[in-house]
């Protein structure tokens, strides 16, 4: 016998995906009825589904049909896909971008280490939620994970970049971090503009000695956010960050 919200069921109304967090998700920025980098998001989701054994196909036309049915969408919105072997959940809602004129505070996460499955956008998000609570206690906006070798990996909701001597550095994918869609776009923008990018293994010391730090995420309208404070060190907004914002916005507008 099964009991859920004071109702009795002979068969469980909830599946394995609910009990064990066996699901995947993608969050996609929408702008003027266009889903930004939709192909890339669906490809990453497809690869992740193959990895954990979910056999489902999500059609682009279906997503756009849902968007076109929405009567109250603003120019800026977000679409979230959450998929398991049993369910396909889609949420569409208006989204207001936050601007941080004075940058954001980045916090080093000390209680928790990076997950070995960080390369998956998994519904089992407890580690990130607990880490974000740690960040909030420090009045931060984002936190940076380390692995057990004290190598910095990624943020709770973002990829991490830092700049030193006009070179941009970012943790490499072999650290089991998420292969961020915007991370890749930023690397492309930098290389196109003749700016050297190095992917590798770095520590908090590298962040402390950086000239500038920024983070990236698919729901950031300009692709990235400038970090103005980390471990009581304050950072300026590099011209490279201004360049990324300008070129990323240009890229988004070219897709509309």
Helices and strands as residue ranges (DSSP letters): E 2-4, E 7-9, H 16-20, E 24-31, E 34-35, H 38-52, H 60-69, E 76-83, E 88-94, E 104-108, H 126-137, E 142-146, E 152-155, E 159-164, E 167-171, G 173-175, H 181-192, E 197-200, H 204-208, E 212-216, E 224-230, E 233-234, H 239-254
